[in-house]
Amino acid sequence: MPRHAVGSGAPASRELPRQTVRLVQDAVYRATVRTAGLTARDLLAVAVSGGPDSMVLLDALLAARERGGPALHVLHFDHAWHDGSAAVASDVIAACRARGLPITSDRAARPTPDRGESREMAARRLRHDFLRRAGAQLGVARVATGHQADDQVETILMNLARGGGPDALQGMRLDDSWTLRPLLTVWRSQVETYATLRCLPTHRDPANETPDYRRNRIRRELIPLLDEIYPGVRKALLRAGMLATSAAEPLVRAAQGIRMPLAPDRRAVSAGPLRQVMNAALRAHAPSPRQLGESHWRALDRALADNTAGRWIQLPGGHWAYVRDRAMALYNNRVADPPWPAPVELSVPANVDLAVGRLKLQYSTFATEACDSVAFEALAVPRSGARLAVRTPRPGDWVTSPVDGRRHNLLRLLRRRRIPAALRDGTPVITLADQPVCVPGVVVDADHRPPSNAGTILAVSVVWTPLPRTMPPGGFVTESPGGVRTLDSQEKCGPGASEPLI
C-alpha cells in the first residue's frame, strides 16, 4: 500500500512546522507523565494501526520515554478489511523491530456483526477485546490510542445527535484509568505536519474514505458546514468538552517502589484521596496536629497534578512533605541521600542490598527478563575478568547517550532525566573499569548496549524499597542519622521545585 500522511479537513496550524514537533511531543509528555502519572517503572501498551495518528503517537511516546516516561509495548490488530492489511501489519512490525520495541499482533477474520451491530461496531468490538486481553496479559498500566482533537469533536457531535445528557459534551476521556489518549488536544493537521517532518511511514485506511460510515460523513460534510456557519466551531466544541469534564479530587499513589529520600523518620503517606490520607498521616504522627491551611492544600494539589520529579513542601508543626511521581512521604527535615565513599565490587549473579533498595545483576535473555514484572536495563555481557562495581556519581563522569550518540556529562544528564537533587548524589551507578556504563532506570551507555541479536545479556534492575535499618553488606551506606544530609530550607531541590516553599 502507498505510504503517506493522510489529508485533513482540520484548519491549518498557525505555528511553524518545526514548532509543531515540539508541541506534539510536549502534549504527549504532559498527558502521559504529568496527567496519567506514568514513569519509567510503568509499562504502557500503544495501539498502533499503521495510520498517521498512531505512528505519530508512538514516535512522541519514544521521545517521552527519554524524558522519564514509561516503557512501551506495541499492540497491532489487523481487521483484515482490505487486501493490503497484511502488508500494513508487516510494516508496523518491521518499524517496531527497527526501534527495538516489543510488539504483539493479531489478525481477525472479516468482522461478523452481532445482531444490531454495524460492521464498524463489530470491528471496534474485536479490536477492543484484543487490546484489553493483550494489555491484561502484559500487565500494562494503560493502553494508549491515537485519538486526536478532530476525533474528539466528531465524538461530541455524535453524542449530542443521539440525545446524550450533560456527559455527552465530555466526549472521550483523556485518561479513564485504562485507555490513555495523549493526542486528544492535538489537531489532525498538526499530526500530518509531524509525520511529514519526522518522515514516518504511514498508511491510509480505505475505510476512512467511504461515506458508508456516519463518522466519515460528519467529518467530511457536517463539520465543514458548521465551520462555514460558525467559524472556529471545532475549537469551541473542544473547549466545551474540556469545561464539561469534572475535576476529580487529587489522589496520592502508593509509595511502594518509588524512590524517596532516606531518613530514619520517613513515613509514607497511604494511597487514596489527598485530604483523607494526609490528615490520617498527620494524626498518626501527632495526636493533635496543626491543621493544614488552604495554601498548603493548594501546594500539595499542584505537586500531585504536576507529577513532579521531586518537590519539598513545608507543613505546619515542623513537618515536610516530599512529593514524587504522585506519591508522598513525611519528614521532620529536608534531607538528601549521601554519596557512597567508595565503589563496591560486583560479581554476576549478584544481589546487593543498598539503603535505597536492592540491586540485582544476572545473565539472562531478553525473553526471560521481559516476563519479569521488574523493569530492567540490558547491558552487553562484559568480557571475562572485567571489573564491575557500583558507586555514586562523580564530577567528570561521562556517558554516551543512546538517543543522539553524543557524550554527556552524567550529573547534567541526571538533572535532565528528572532525578531530583535530594536523590541525585546517592544514585547507584554501575561502572566497568570505573567508567559509568549504566544508571538503572535512567540510561545505558550506548557503547555497552547489547546487539539486537544477542543471545545473552547482563540484566540490571533495582527495586526501590528501603531495607530494614541493619548494616548492608560492606557497610557502605546506611539509614543512620549520620548518613543523611540536611538541606538548607532555601535550597531548590531538582526540576519542578521552582515553586516557592510555603
C-alpha angles and dihedrals in degrees: 000000000000117000121222144118112276123247119256136212090200121111115272115264114254095206121089114269094247090051089056092065091055092043093053094044092049092049091051092046093051093047094046104037105023103031101031093032095225118159138180091282091061127084118223122194114214119206104218119183096171093252122123095260095056095038091052090047091053093048092049091047089054087055089048090051089060088056095054098283126143130289113261137228119181122223120195125185120192110208091191089223096141139021094256097055093097090055090051090052091049091052093049091051091048092049091051093048090050088057095043093247124147114235136192117197137180136184125214131205112249105295114267108202119227118229110300093012127119120222089254092052091049092052091049091050092051092047093049091048090053094047093049094045095047093042092052092049091051093045093231124178093223142351111234120210131189099240109144138189096279089053088052092052090050091049092051092051091048091050092050092047089055090056097253120178128237091306090062091081092058093070113178120358117239088221123010094171092264109038118049120194106190095172095056092113094044120093124228091245089057090049090053093049091049093049091050096048093046092045091231118178107239136172131212116231108223089212088071091064101053121094089214091093122072095221091056091054091049089051097046103031115017102041095048088050093050090046089054091052096038110024110213094025092139093060091042092054092046091050091048089053092052092049091049092056107097117229112243124215111266114262127213114219125217114276093217109122094010116111114238130177114278121250134142090235096049114135122186118224111231122245117266144074110347102238095042098050095038093052090047092050093050093047091051090056099042125022091219107026121182112259119253114242126223090262089060093048091049092051092048090045092052093046091053093044093049091048088218125204088237133329134179117215121187116227132191119275096039095294129137127201119208114202120195130161089347093303123112139205132182126228139177091224140016105262140176133209112256125232119252116251098226141007117269114222116236134207127192124274095033141158109196120189113218126176088247094051143290124314117207129192125180141151110250145132131265091247094052096048093044088065091056118095091220117089113239141187119231118222130180111257108266119236118262113283095018114151110240119186143158124227140138127273121285133195107268096035113139134183133186110240116231088212102060102006091236130129113254133190103250097220091052091046091054090055092050090049091058098254100151125225092251090063105026101087092051097046113130114243122191111218135192113203085349092301117119113251102160142017105192111240093008117058145340116210108253092229091059101046114118118249116257091251095049112139095198130032137181105244116205123188139163126204105207096217118129112236126227112282096268127120110273117225108289093017092242096139133016140167093243116131089253090061095057126084118213114219124221109255092239096050115112113236114212135299114335093028096103090105110101116256115247 
